[in-house]
Structure formats: C-alpha cells, structure tokens
Amino acid sequence: MNLTLLIVVILIGLVAIAALMMPATTRTTVEIRFDAPIDAVWEVYTDFESQSNWRSDVASVEISEDRQSWTETLEKSKMTIRFQLVEQSPPNRLVLKSASDGRFEGRYVAEFRQEGDETIGTFTEEATTFGVIPKVMRFLFFNSRKFIEEYAAESKVEINRRAS
C-alpha cells in the first residue's frame, strides 16, 4: 500500500471516528440587536411567504393551505426543508419545527423584546442530525451561528426596505 493511500485511509478513519463521537443534537443561541421597533421585526420574521424575495439562500417557498406549514427550497443545495408553526405569540415569541428528508429535525425559537428604540432578538436553533454522513456534512459545511447571523442581517435589510 503506498503512502498516499495509507494517509487517505487514516483520514477517512479519523473522520468516521469523529462523526461517531459528535453529538446528534446541537443547540445554538444568538442574541441580535435590531435598530427597529418590535412590530417591524416581527412582521419580517413571520412573513414566511415573502422570504424567497429577500433571503439570498431561499429559491422558493410553498405555503400550505392552512398557512401553518410551508416548504423552503434552498438556492445552492436545492435541499427542501419543511417548517411547521408550533407557537406564535405576537410580537414576542415564535417557535417552529423543521425537518429535511430524514437528514435532520429541528426546533427554532425566536424571542423578541423592545429596549428603547431597538428590538433584541434571541434566537435558538436546536437540530438533531440522523446518520453519520449527515452529521459529518453538518459539522463540515453548516455553522448554526453564522446562519442565524446571516438571516438576521438579511432581515435588517428587509426591515429597512419596508420602512422606507
């Protein structure tokens, strides 16, 4: 066996061992400030149907007839994620469930509070990944904190657009 093949086999083995040791469920909480009133932030975060217009990673959104669930198709990966509205207490608390074709299930909680002229959003994403390969892919290619922060950044642009 040549040295290159041996190194590749060792690396694959290390990745497999690391994947087995990774937790299936991860939890990320991020607090973000919005320079906008709470109602404006709430309006954008709960307008699921329009998100393909302002979120760069969402190609399309299909809303169910009862408006309690929807499906998002992502732009780059073409992955489809199903969402279900679990709890909605305007304008302070939003809870969603998510799932994608046996790859993962998740729970997303957004809590908002007004502080002066700003709104403080606390976002918690909990995701359970199924299988070794999806766990490795999530570990290597998905950063929950970065996702929450990018979503908030795009939300801020949309909040400002709607205010003007």
Backbone as ProteinMPNN parsed JSONL, in Angstrom:
{"seq_chain_A": "MNLTLLIVVILIGLVAIAALMMPATTRTTVEIRFDAPIDAVWEVYTDFESQSNWRSDVASVEISEDRQSWTETLEKSKMTIRFQLVEQSPPNRLVLKSASDGRFEGRYVAEFRQEGDETIGTFTEEATTFGVIPKVMRFLFFNSRKFIEEYAAESKVEINRRAS", "coords_chain_A": {"N_chain_A": [[0.868, -1.177, 0.0], [0.648, 2.143, -0.918], [2.011, 5.249, 0.38], [0.316, 7.532, 0.107], [-2.264, 6.423, -0.207], [-2.484, 5.142, 2.265], [-2.477, 7.358, 3.983], [-4.881, 8.595, 3.177], [-6.736, 6.606, 3.91], [-6.343, 6.592, 6.688], [-7.16, 9.226, 7.305], [-9.879, 9.129, 6.531], [-10.752, 7.237, 8.354], [-10.314, 8.648, 10.759], [-12.134, 10.764, 10.439], [-14.513, 9.305, 10.41], [-14.509, 8.226, 13.019], [-14.57, 10.614, 14.484], [-17.071, 11.56, 13.653], [-18.775, 9.66, 14.776], [-18.46, 10.296, 17.406], [-19.466, 12.836, 17.594], [-22.112, 14.876, 18.835], [-25.525, 14.056, 18.236], [-27.463, 15.952, 18.454], [-27.444, 19.433, 18.325], [-27.2, 22.693, 19.788], [-27.735, 26.089, 19.454], [-27.529, 29.41, 20.476], [-28.161, 32.784, 19.839], [-27.913, 36.26, 20.336], [-29.276, 39.173, 18.962], [-29.255, 42.558, 17.955], [-31.655, 44.823, 16.717], [-32.178, 47.744, 14.908], [-34.869, 48.816, 15.058], [-38.454, 48.995, 15.536], [-40.243, 46.59, 17.523], [-42.554, 45.507, 16.312], [-42.054, 45.826, 13.581], [-39.868, 44.136, 13.205], [-41.019, 41.692, 13.933], [-42.96, 41.46, 11.918], [-41.416, 40.996, 9.576], [-40.028, 38.641, 10.271], [-42.095, 36.833, 10.459], [-43.305, 36.742, 8.035], [-43.397, 34.477, 6.108], [-43.924, 33.682, 3.506], [-42.847, 35.626, 1.781], [-40.12, 35.331, 1.936], [-38.426, 34.214, 0.003], [-37.994, 36.307, -1.641], [-36.236, 38.054, -0.381], [-34.296, 36.69, 1.072], [-31.168, 35.422, 0.46], [-30.443, 32.748, 0.226], [-32.709, 31.247, -0.262], [-34.619, 29.703, -2.618], [-37.302, 29.166, -3.232], [-40.606, 29.291, -1.739], [-43.237, 27.444, -0.492], [-46.406, 27.691, 0.688], [-48.652, 26.059, 2.9], [-52.173, 25.229, 2.641], [-53.499, 25.697, 5.074], [-51.842, 27.553, 6.161], [-50.124, 27.058, 8.232], [-47.887, 25.636, 7.876], [-45.02, 25.21, 5.746], [-42.841, 24.892, 2.887], [-39.467, 25.265, 2.173], [-37.195, 25.714, -0.45], [-33.815, 25.466, -0.895], [-31.4, 27.619, -2.389], [-28.638, 27.055, -3.294], [-27.984, 24.332, -2.548], [-30.288, 23.011, -3.223], [-31.75, 21.679, -1.391], [-34.684, 20.668, 0.359], [-36.639, 21.969, 2.894], [-38.94, 21.393, 5.395], [-41.248, 23.273, 7.256], [-43.023, 23.913, 10.285], [-45.395, 25.776, 12.003], [-45.324, 26.131, 15.39], [-45.756, 27.616, 17.694], [-46.978, 30.873, 18.261], [-46.723, 33.973, 19.498], [-47.474, 36.965, 19.129], [-45.937, 40.158, 19.632], [-43.73, 38.699, 20.424], [-42.783, 35.966, 20.61], [-41.833, 33.17, 18.701], [-42.11, 29.926, 17.537], [-40.839, 27.267, 15.735], [-40.931, 24.133, 13.979], [-38.697, 22.074, 12.149], [-37.702, 20.055, 9.337], [-35.894, 17.783, 7.239], [-36.072, 15.528, 4.856], [-35.31, 13.069, 6.329], [-32.734, 13.737, 7.06], [-32.344, 15.693, 9.044], [-33.963, 17.002, 11.992], [-35.467, 19.789, 13.518], [-35.753, 22.533, 15.857], [-36.747, 25.811, 16.179], [-36.501, 28.771, 17.895], [-37.551, 32.01, 18.274], [-37.26, 34.88, 20.097], [-38.416, 38.045, 21.011], [-37.785, 41.308, 22.29], [-38.535, 44.631, 23.229], [-36.283, 47.289, 23.594], [-35.975, 50.403, 24.386], [-35.478, 52.217, 21.466], [-34.738, 50.044, 20.057], [-34.917, 46.575, 19.07], [-34.432, 43.528, 20.638], [-33.402, 40.43, 19.661], [-33.519, 37.056, 20.502], [-32.321, 34.115, 19.438], [-32.723, 30.695, 19.095], [-31.526, 27.721, 17.914], [-32.1, 24.366, 17.601], [-30.928, 21.327, 16.548], [-31.255, 18.041, 15.353], [-29.37, 15.632, 13.911], [-29.48, 12.937, 11.638], [-27.779, 9.941, 11.153], [-24.415, 9.089, 10.125], [-23.085, 10.272, 7.871], [-24.72, 12.617, 7.263], [-24.244, 13.941, 9.732], [-21.488, 14.458, 9.613], [-21.435, 16.084, 7.315], [-22.977, 18.252, 8.202], [-21.344, 19.153, 10.289], [-19.024, 19.877, 8.87], [-19.939, 21.704, 6.902], [-21.987, 23.403, 7.794], [-22.794, 26.09, 9.796], [-24.407, 26.951, 12.548], [-24.55, 29.332, 14.082], [-23.525, 31.244, 12.285], [-25.483, 31.012, 10.287], [-27.81, 31.964, 11.64], [-26.982, 34.582, 12.146], [-26.577, 35.572, 9.517], [-29.18, 35.36, 8.511], [-30.436, 37.217, 10.168], [-29.07, 39.556, 9.375], [-29.918, 39.818, 6.701], [-32.618, 40.102, 7.257], [-32.622, 42.574, 8.557], [-32.029, 44.3, 6.438], [-34.345, 43.926, 4.909], [-36.273, 44.841, 6.732], [-35.575, 47.556, 6.876], [-36.003, 48.236, 4.189], [-38.781, 47.946, 3.994], [-39.568, 49.918, 5.752], [-38.951, 52.234, 4.468]], "CA_chain_A": [[0.0, 0.0, 0.0], [1.52, 3.312, -0.963], [1.859, 6.201, 1.474], [-0.847, 8.384, -0.134], [-3.456, 5.641, 0.103], [-2.493, 4.944, 3.713], [-2.887, 8.631, 4.591], [-6.305, 8.762, 2.89], [-7.473, 5.65, 4.75], [-6.258, 7.081, 8.071], [-8.015, 10.407, 7.407], [-11.276, 8.68, 6.494], [-10.993, 6.597, 9.648], [-10.414, 9.692, 11.779], [-13.4, 11.463, 10.225], [-15.582, 8.393, 10.851], [-14.481, 8.183, 14.494], [-15.047, 11.924, 14.952], [-18.513, 11.624, 13.399], [-19.454, 8.823, 15.767], [-18.351, 10.959, 18.708], [-20.214, 14.096, 17.554], [-23.494, 14.744, 19.316], [-26.547, 14.092, 17.186], [-28.22, 17.187, 18.64], [-26.688, 20.637, 18.65], [-28.045, 23.815, 20.188], [-27.038, 27.365, 19.302], [-28.322, 30.591, 20.837], [-27.52, 34.031, 19.446], [-28.697, 37.464, 20.597], [-29.015, 40.156, 17.908], [-29.948, 43.839, 18.101], [-32.251, 45.406, 15.517], [-32.479, 49.162, 15.038], [-36.239, 48.885, 14.527], [-39.466, 48.614, 16.531], [-40.517, 45.15, 17.623], [-43.579, 45.108, 15.34], [-41.426, 45.736, 12.25], [-39.053, 42.912, 13.209], [-41.971, 40.58, 13.941], [-43.592, 41.372, 10.596], [-40.494, 40.377, 8.626], [-39.715, 37.266, 10.681], [-43.26, 35.944, 10.315], [-43.79, 36.787, 6.654], [-42.675, 33.338, 5.534], [-44.188, 33.599, 2.07], [-42.015, 36.555, 1.004], [-38.694, 35.163, 2.22], [-37.633, 33.933, -1.201], [-37.72, 37.597, -2.278], [-35.169, 38.815, 0.275], [-33.242, 35.82, 1.614], [-30.333, 35.014, -0.674], [-30.284, 31.296, 0.132], [-34.009, 30.589, -0.449], [-35.069, 29.763, -4.013], [-38.766, 29.228, -3.28], [-41.377, 28.971, -0.537], [-44.602, 26.997, -0.777], [-47.201, 27.748, 1.915], [-49.787, 25.133, 2.906], [-53.488, 25.872, 2.645], [-53.85, 26.161, 6.421], [-50.857, 28.586, 6.47], [-49.416, 26.667, 9.45], [-46.659, 24.957, 7.477], [-44.518, 25.601, 4.432], [-41.625, 24.229, 2.433], [-38.474, 26.135, 1.549], [-36.172, 25.06, -1.255], [-32.618, 26.289, -0.819], [-30.842, 28.018, -3.681], [-27.407, 26.374, -3.709], [-28.002, 22.875, -2.369], [-31.593, 22.512, -3.679], [-32.363, 20.941, -0.287], [-36.025, 21.087, 0.736], [-36.844, 21.933, 4.338], [-40.336, 21.587, 5.775], [-41.415, 24.003, 8.512], [-44.352, 23.916, 10.876], [-45.571, 26.758, 13.056], [-45.679, 25.453, 16.636], [-46.26, 28.618, 18.636], [-46.836, 32.243, 17.795], [-47.242, 34.929, 20.478], [-47.027, 38.251, 18.602], [-44.762, 40.15, 18.762], [-42.616, 38.303, 21.284], [-42.252, 34.599, 20.586], [-42.135, 32.357, 17.532], [-41.491, 28.604, 17.637], [-41.018, 26.483, 14.514], [-40.272, 22.835, 13.811], [-38.199, 21.904, 10.789], [-37.224, 18.714, 9.01], [-35.47, 17.624, 5.849], [-35.888, 14.201, 4.265], [-34.572, 12.114, 7.143], [-31.395, 14.227, 7.362], [-32.366, 16.338, 10.348], [-35.166, 17.625, 12.535], [-35.022, 20.898, 14.341], [-36.672, 23.425, 16.556], [-36.23, 27.169, 16.092], [-37.238, 29.665, 18.778], [-37.183, 33.42, 18.168], [-37.91, 35.679, 21.136], [-38.131, 39.453, 20.787], [-38.167, 42.261, 23.323], [-38.231, 46.022, 22.886], [-35.44, 48.047, 24.519], [-35.884, 51.746, 23.813], [-35.799, 52.226, 20.036], [-34.217, 48.811, 19.459], [-35.508, 45.275, 19.395], [-33.428, 42.495, 20.901], [-33.875, 39.101, 19.281], [-32.759, 35.905, 20.98], [-32.644, 33.034, 18.515], [-32.167, 29.401, 19.494], [-31.747, 26.65, 16.957], [-31.723, 23.032, 18.074], [-31.056, 20.425, 15.401], [-30.828, 16.659, 15.517], [-28.97, 15.098, 12.614], [-29.589, 11.485, 11.597], [-26.789, 9.252, 10.33], [-23.032, 9.528, 10.198], [-22.741, 11.183, 6.776], [-25.309, 13.938, 7.511], [-23.556, 14.59, 10.858], [-20.209, 14.969, 9.108], [-21.735, 17.182, 6.408], [-23.399, 19.385, 9.034], [-20.154, 19.635, 11.0], [-18.075, 20.486, 7.935], [-20.463, 22.713, 5.995], [-23.079, 24.223, 8.317], [-22.495, 26.785, 11.038], [-25.701, 27.483, 13.007], [-24.378, 30.726, 14.496], [-23.394, 32.039, 11.059], [-26.799, 31.0, 9.637], [-28.691, 32.871, 12.385], [-26.488, 35.952, 11.938], [-26.854, 35.961, 8.129], [-30.635, 35.538, 8.423], [-30.733, 38.5, 10.819], [-28.536, 40.633, 8.53], [-30.842, 39.987, 5.576], [-33.868, 40.614, 7.834], [-32.436, 44.004, 8.803], [-32.15, 44.978, 5.145], [-35.76, 43.892, 4.541], [-36.984, 45.742, 7.658], [-35.286, 48.926, 6.416], [-36.673, 48.437, 2.898], [-40.216, 48.122, 4.241], [-39.769, 51.169, 6.497], [-38.748, 53.421, 3.608]], "C_chain_A": [[0.91, 1.234, 0.0], [1.138, 4.308, 0.13], [0.614, 7.08, 1.311], [-2.129, 7.657, 0.227], [-3.58, 5.424, 1.604], [-2.966, 6.214, 4.419], [-4.375, 8.866, 4.383], [-7.143, 7.843, 3.775], [-7.477, 6.121, 6.206], [-7.171, 8.298, 8.261], [-9.498, 10.039, 7.404], [-11.645, 8.022, 7.819], [-11.153, 7.62, 10.762], [-11.719, 10.478, 11.663], [-14.565, 10.596, 10.705], [-15.648, 8.321, 12.377], [-15.008, 9.495, 15.062], [-16.558, 12.039, 14.775], [-19.292, 10.808, 14.419], [-19.46, 9.485, 17.139], [-19.115, 12.284, 18.759], [-21.613, 13.879, 18.113], [-24.475, 14.819, 18.151], [-27.312, 15.403, 17.247], [-27.292, 18.32, 19.031], [-27.671, 21.753, 18.981], [-27.208, 25.084, 20.136], [-27.995, 28.491, 19.654], [-27.513, 31.837, 20.517], [-28.467, 35.179, 19.773], [-28.288, 38.532, 19.588], [-29.871, 41.397, 18.15], [-30.433, 44.332, 16.737], [-32.562, 46.865, 15.806], [-33.852, 49.411, 14.422], [-37.211, 48.522, 15.647], [-39.804, 47.127, 16.434], [-41.544, 44.692, 16.584], [-43.009, 44.965, 13.936], [-40.575, 44.477, 12.134], [-39.96, 41.693, 13.131], [-42.581, 40.376, 12.552], [-42.687, 40.658, 9.589], [-40.234, 38.914, 8.996], [-40.889, 36.306, 10.506], [-43.897, 36.003, 8.936], [-43.043, 35.717, 5.856], [-42.774, 33.317, 4.01], [-43.25, 34.486, 1.244], [-40.514, 36.284, 1.13], [-37.845, 34.819, 1.003], [-37.301, 35.223, -1.956], [-36.526, 38.319, -1.66], [-34.084, 37.962, 0.933], [-32.46, 35.226, 0.454], [-30.241, 33.503, -0.844], [-31.592, 30.543, -0.11], [-34.478, 30.799, -1.888], [-36.586, 29.905, -4.106], [-39.367, 28.845, -1.937], [-42.774, 28.574, -0.984], [-45.354, 26.891, 0.548], [-48.367, 26.768, 1.808], [-51.101, 25.908, 2.948], [-53.865, 26.417, 4.012], [-52.891, 27.241, 6.94], [-50.091, 28.306, 7.764], [-48.121, 25.925, 9.146], [-46.271, 25.415, 6.075], [-43.239, 24.838, 4.145], [-40.733, 25.26, 1.77], [-37.522, 25.261, 0.746], [-34.978, 25.994, -1.285], [-31.991, 26.471, -2.193], [-29.67, 27.131, -4.101], [-27.529, 24.853, -3.667], [-29.246, 22.213, -2.943], [-32.279, 21.651, -2.615], [-33.737, 21.531, 0.017], [-36.176, 20.91, 2.236], [-38.311, 22.244, 4.607], [-40.39, 22.27, 7.147], [-42.855, 23.905, 8.97], [-44.366, 24.942, 11.997], [-46.071, 26.036, 14.303], [-46.331, 26.426, 17.612], [-46.001, 30.003, 18.058], [-47.517, 33.154, 18.812], [-46.763, 36.321, 20.078], [-46.913, 39.315, 19.699], [-43.518, 39.617, 19.475], [-42.011, 36.923, 21.071], [-42.777, 33.839, 19.373], [-41.393, 31.04, 17.683], [-41.86, 27.81, 16.388], [-40.361, 25.125, 14.664], [-39.813, 22.759, 12.369], [-37.734, 20.474, 10.59], [-36.831, 18.679, 7.541], [-35.171, 16.165, 5.551], [-35.027, 13.233, 5.068], [-33.152, 12.541, 7.485], [-31.333, 14.856, 8.748], [-33.779, 16.759, 10.711], [-34.689, 18.738, 13.442], [-36.156, 21.653, 14.978], [-36.005, 24.799, 16.575], [-37.113, 28.056, 16.957], [-36.68, 31.069, 18.592], [-37.98, 34.175, 19.224], [-37.458, 37.122, 20.975], [-38.579, 40.274, 21.989], [-37.716, 43.654, 22.891], [-37.366, 46.618, 23.984], [-35.214, 49.418, 23.913], [-36.339, 51.708, 22.366], [-35.36, 50.95, 19.334], [-35.068, 47.61, 19.853], [-34.36, 44.305, 19.583], [-34.064, 41.16, 20.542], [-32.946, 38.043, 19.856], [-33.24, 34.706, 20.175], [-31.95, 31.756, 18.968], [-32.547, 28.375, 18.44], [-31.231, 25.359, 17.556], [-31.96, 22.078, 16.914], [-30.519, 19.053, 15.757], [-30.588, 16.089, 14.13], [-28.967, 13.58, 12.688], [-28.527, 10.905, 10.68], [-25.417, 9.895, 10.385], [-22.716, 10.557, 9.108], [-23.417, 12.543, 6.954], [-24.656, 14.677, 8.69], [-22.235, 15.195, 10.403], [-20.454, 16.177, 8.204], [-22.145, 18.429, 7.192], [-22.2, 19.997, 9.742], [-19.227, 20.405, 10.065], [-18.636, 21.717, 7.211], [-21.573, 23.592, 6.555], [-22.703, 24.785, 9.679], [-23.786, 27.476, 11.492], [-25.601, 28.955, 13.387], [-24.323, 31.638, 13.261], [-24.741, 32.119, 10.331], [-27.739, 31.999, 10.308], [-28.279, 34.321, 12.135], [-26.749, 36.442, 10.514], [-28.348, 36.204, 7.913], [-31.01, 36.887, 9.016], [-30.249, 39.672, 9.963], [-29.458, 40.887, 7.342], [-32.196, 40.505, 6.049], [-33.776, 42.115, 8.067], [-32.579, 44.811, 7.517], [-33.621, 45.034, 4.736], [-36.593, 44.798, 5.453], [-36.796, 47.191, 7.205], [-35.986, 49.224, 5.085], [-38.154, 48.711, 3.113], [-40.508, 49.439, 4.948], [-39.649, 52.391, 5.596], [-39.801, 53.557, 2.53]], "O_chain_A": [[1.823, 1.346, 0.818], [0.066, 4.209, 0.726], [-0.076, 7.343, 2.296], [-2.992, 8.221, 0.899], [-4.678, 5.516, 2.153], [-3.768, 6.146, 5.35], [-5.067, 9.291, 5.308], [-8.156, 8.271, 4.328], [-8.506, 6.053, 6.877], [-7.876, 8.391, 9.265], [-10.277, 10.581, 8.187], [-12.741, 8.237, 8.337], [-12.029, 7.479, 11.616], [-12.336, 10.818, 12.673], [-15.497, 11.098, 11.333], [-16.735, 8.353, 12.953], [-15.797, 9.495, 16.007], [-17.248, 12.559, 15.652], [-20.356, 11.229, 14.872], [-20.366, 9.256, 17.941], [-19.383, 12.8, 19.844], [-22.224, 12.833, 17.895], [-24.263, 15.567, 17.197], [-27.76, 15.912, 16.22], [-26.469, 18.193, 19.937], [-28.812, 21.76, 18.52], [-26.115, 25.148, 20.7], [-29.133, 28.522, 19.185], [-26.339, 31.94, 20.872], [-29.669, 35.093, 19.525], [-27.099, 38.772, 19.379], [-31.048, 41.303, 18.499], [-29.712, 44.263, 15.742], [-33.148, 47.182, 16.841], [-33.988, 50.109, 13.418], [-36.843, 47.827, 16.594], [-39.659, 46.507, 15.38], [-41.415, 43.598, 16.035], [-43.428, 44.087, 13.182], [-40.561, 43.825, 11.09], [-39.704, 40.77, 12.357], [-42.699, 39.246, 12.077], [-43.154, 39.806, 8.832], [-40.223, 38.047, 8.122], [-40.69, 35.094, 10.415], [-44.927, 35.371, 8.702], [-42.173, 36.022, 5.04], [-41.814, 32.972, 3.32], [-42.898, 34.128, 0.12], [-39.716, 36.96, 0.479], [-36.649, 35.114, 0.988], [-36.421, 35.226, -2.817], [-35.87, 39.112, -2.335], [-33.042, 38.495, 1.313], [-33.037, 34.596, -0.433], [-29.986, 33.023, -1.948], [-31.584, 29.313, -0.159], [-34.705, 31.93, -2.319], [-37.101, 30.655, -4.935], [-38.739, 28.177, -1.116], [-43.414, 29.283, -1.761], [-44.987, 26.103, 1.42], [-48.996, 26.656, 0.756], [-51.122, 27.1, 3.255], [-54.481, 27.479, 4.109], [-53.096, 27.783, 8.025], [-49.478, 29.211, 8.33], [-47.348, 25.621, 10.054], [-47.094, 25.938, 5.324], [-42.64, 24.226, 5.03], [-41.176, 26.03, 0.917], [-37.096, 24.201, 1.205], [-35.099, 27.163, -1.652], [-32.05, 25.584, -3.044], [-29.717, 26.517, -5.168], [-27.214, 24.172, -4.643], [-29.271, 20.996, -3.131], [-33.268, 20.975, -2.9], [-33.93, 22.745, -0.058], [-35.883, 19.847, 2.783], [-38.852, 23.232, 4.109], [-39.673, 21.891, 8.073], [-43.781, 23.824, 8.164], [-43.466, 24.976, 12.836], [-47.124, 25.4, 14.273], [-47.323, 26.104, 18.267], [-44.961, 30.268, 17.456], [-48.737, 33.114, 18.971], [-45.769, 36.814, 20.612], [-47.742, 39.344, 20.609], [-42.397, 40.027, 19.175], [-40.822, 36.735, 21.332], [-43.967, 33.855, 19.061], [-40.187, 31.028, 17.929], [-43.033, 27.694, 16.031], [-39.369, 24.973, 15.376], [-40.455, 23.307, 11.472], [-37.413, 19.77, 11.548], [-37.352, 19.43, 6.716], [-34.133, 15.638, 5.952], [-34.099, 12.638, 4.519], [-32.428, 11.788, 8.136], [-30.412, 14.601, 9.524], [-34.662, 16.859, 9.859], [-33.629, 18.638, 14.061], [-37.333, 21.446, 14.685], [-34.837, 24.926, 16.944], [-38.33, 28.092, 16.777], [-35.478, 31.29, 18.737], [-39.21, 34.122, 19.248], [-36.267, 37.396, 20.821], [-39.598, 39.989, 22.619], [-36.663, 43.827, 22.276], [-37.672, 46.473, 25.167], [-34.368, 49.586, 23.034], [-37.433, 51.234, 22.06], [-35.591, 50.795, 18.135], [-35.821, 47.636, 20.827], [-33.427, 44.266, 18.781], [-35.127, 40.805, 21.052], [-31.727, 38.131, 19.709], [-34.412, 34.333, 20.226], [-30.74, 31.74, 19.195], [-33.72, 28.187, 18.118], [-30.074, 25.267, 17.966], [-33.059, 22.024, 16.361], [-29.466, 18.921, 16.381], [-31.484, 16.067, 13.287], [-28.51, 13.0, 13.673], [-28.395, 11.342, 9.537], [-25.279, 11.088, 10.657], [-22.137, 11.604, 9.399], [-22.739, 13.56, 6.807], [-24.528, 15.901, 8.656], [-21.906, 16.323, 10.772], [-19.756, 17.185, 8.316], [-21.706, 19.536, 6.878], [-22.057, 21.219, 9.789], [-18.708, 21.461, 10.427], [-17.899, 22.664, 6.937], [-22.062, 24.465, 5.838], [-22.34, 24.046, 10.594], [-24.207, 28.466, 10.894], [-26.484, 29.742, 13.045], [-24.993, 32.669, 13.208], [-25.101, 33.177, 9.815], [-28.391, 32.792, 9.628], [-29.132, 35.186, 11.935], [-27.105, 37.604, 10.32], [-28.735, 37.142, 7.216], [-31.811, 37.621, 8.436], [-30.951, 40.676, 9.842], [-29.747, 42.037, 7.012], [-32.855, 41.26, 5.334], [-34.731, 42.848, 7.809], [-33.183, 45.883, 7.516], [-34.095, 46.069, 4.269], [-37.524, 45.454, 4.984], [-37.757, 47.959, 7.159], [-36.498, 50.325, 4.879], [-38.72, 49.606, 2.485], [-41.58, 50.016, 4.765], [-40.178, 53.457, 5.913], [-39.757, 54.5, 1.74]]}, "name": "protein", "num_of_chains": 1, "seq": "MNLTLLIVVILIGLVAIAALMMPATTRTTVEIRFDAPIDAVWEVYTDFESQSNWRSDVASVEISEDRQSWTETLEKSKMTIRFQLVEQSPPNRLVLKSASDGRFEGRYVAEFRQEGDETIGTFTEEATTFGVIPKVMRFLFFNSRKFIEEYAAESKVEINRRAS"}
